[in-house]
Amino acid sequence: MEILQIPDIERRALNALVPVGSAPSIRLGTLGPEGTSSEYIAQLLARTLGDRGGFQILLENTYEQCADSLTGGRVDLVLVAHAYPKINAFYMNPGLEPAAVFRGSTPEYGLATRLNFAFREELLYRDTVVSHPAPVPLLGHHFDRPVKLAIADSTSQAAGSVADGRYNIAITNARAVEQHSLKFVYKFSRIPMTWTVFSRRKDRK
């Protein structure tokens, strides 16, 4: 499966934003901290367009902070997953415009715990699972009972909350599992989804 699929018309739109030989100063903002699916896709995008100039990926704690950084001129572009429930706010923001849309598959998702945590499926229904809102529907497709949830700002933050002992189980991705020295106790899959790169509106620059 090809992880990143950028139609020719969208690739041309991205190329127009990143002129050949541009200085390594294109600042691409997206959701952090390190280990998020957003960072993963941003890195793939930067490598795909890397022959046109350098990218600096800047990570924010929330997508809303990314929007503020874009309108405030602290970044040049922002990458947002279409799975994010509040992405409509980006499209409605009069200071922003969609520059390109493409498909990119996330790292593998699953339920993760600490290495020394003895997981049993019944604990899933007694304990609290921490997750970013976007992948929560995965639970309903893999388990037939309700689960108590705590909400994190990102999948990487969810993994960190398990690593430091605040929670025992997280929905997170493979990169965050590795970064926070966790283990998968149940695997879902990669998630194929679409993404938008936003820029400042040309008449607002």
Residue pairs with C-beta under 8 A, 6 or more apart in sequence:
1 105
1 190
1 192
3 44
3 104
3 105
3 190
4 41
4 44
4 45
4 48
4 102
4 103
4 104
4 105
5 102
5 103
5 104
6 14
6 48
6 100
6 102
6 103
7 102
10 100
10 101
10 102
11 100
13 99
13 100
14 45
14 49
14 99
14 100
14 197
15 49
15 52
17 26
17 76
17 77
17 99
17 100
17 197
17 199
18 26
18 49
18 52
18 53
18 55
19 52
19 53
20 51
20 52
20 53
21 52
21 53
22 52
22 53
22 54
23 53
23 54
24 53
24 54
24 55
24 56
25 54
25 56
26 53
26 54
26 55
26 56
26 76
26 77
27 55
27 56
27 58
27 74
27 75
27 76
27 77
28 42
28 45
28 46
28 55
28 56
28 57
28 58
28 75
28 76
28 77
28 78
28 79
28 197
29 57
29 58
29 59
29 60
29 66
29 69
29 70
29 74
29 75
29 77
29 78
29 79
30 36
30 38
30 39
30 41
30 42
30 57
30 58
30 59
30 60
30 66
30 78
30 79
30 80
31 38
31 39
31 59
31 60
31 62
31 63
31 66
31 80
31 81
31 153
31 154
32 38
32 39
32 59
32 60
32 61
32 154
32 156
33 59
33 61
33 154
33 156
33 157
33 160
34 59
34 156
34 179
35 155
35 156
35 159
35 173
35 175
35 176
35 178
35 179
35 180
36 59
36 154
36 155
36 156
36 173
36 175
36 176
37 81
37 106
37 107
37 155
37 173
37 175
37 191
38 79
38 80
38 81
38 154
39 57
39 59
39 156
39 175
40 106
40 107
40 173
40 175
41 79
41 81
41 104
41 106
41 195
42 55
42 57
42 79
43 57
44 104
45 55
45 79
45 102
45 104
45 197
46 55
46 57
49 55
58 69
58 74
58 75
60 66
60 69
61 153
61 154
61 157
62 153
63 78
63 80
63 84
63 86
63 87
63 90
64 86
64 89
66 75
66 78
66 80
67 78
67 89
67 90
67 93
67 96
67 198
69 75
69 78
70 76
70 77
70 78
70 95
70 96
70 198
70 199
70 200
71 93
71 95
71 96
71 200
71 204
73 200
76 199
77 99
77 197
77 198
77 199
78 90
78 96
78 197
78 198
78 199
79 195
79 196
79 197
79 198
80 87
80 90
80 195
80 196
80 198
81 87
81 134
81 193
81 195
82 193
82 194
82 195
82 196
83 134
83 135
83 191
83 193
84 134
85 133
85 134
87 196
90 96
90 98
90 196
90 198
91 98
94 201
94 204
95 200
95 201
95 204
96 198
96 199
96 200
96 201
97 198
97 199
97 200
97 201
97 202
98 196
98 197
98 198
99 196
99 197
99 198
99 199
100 196
100 197
101 194
101 195
101 196
101 197
102 194
102 195
102 197
103 192
103 193
103 194
103 195
104 193
104 194
104 195
105 190
105 191
105 192
105 193
106 173
106 190
106 191
106 192
106 193
107 173
107 174
107 175
107 190
108 173
108 174
108 184
108 187
108 188
108 189
108 190
109 135
109 138
109 155
109 171
109 172
109 173
109 174
109 187
109 188
109 189
109 190
109 191
110 171
110 172
110 173
110 174
110 177
110 184
110 185
110 186
110 187
110 188
111 119
111 124
111 129
111 169
111 170
111 171
111 184
111 185
111 186
112 159
112 162
112 169
112 170
112 171
112 172
112 176
112 177
112 182
112 183
112 184
112 185
113 119
113 162
113 168
113 169
113 170
113 182
113 183
113 185
114 162
114 163
114 165
114 168
114 181
114 182
114 183
115 181
115 182
115 183
117 168
119 168
119 169
119 185
123 168
123 169
124 143
124 147
124 169
125 145
125 146
125 147
127 148
127 167
127 168
127 169
128 148
128 149
128 150
128 167
128 168
128 169
129 139
129 147
129 148
129 149
129 150
129 167
129 169
129 170
129 171
130 149
130 150
130 151
130 152
130 158
130 161
130 162
130 166
130 167
130 169
130 170
130 171
131 149
131 150
131 151
131 152
131 155
131 158
131 170
131 171
131 172
132 151
132 152
132 153
132 154
132 155
132 157
132 158
132 171
133 151
135 155
135 171
135 188
135 191
136 149
136 171
138 171
138 188
139 147
139 171
142 186
142 188
150 161
150 167
152 158
152 161
152 170
155 170
155 171
155 172
155 173
155 176
156 172
156 173
156 175
156 176
156 179
156 180
158 167
158 170
158 171
158 172
158 176
159 170
159 172
159 176
159 177
159 179
159 180
159 182
160 176
160 180
161 167
161 170
162 168
162 169
162 170
162 172
162 180
162 182
163 180
163 181
163 182
169 185
170 182
172 182
174 184
176 182
177 183
177 184
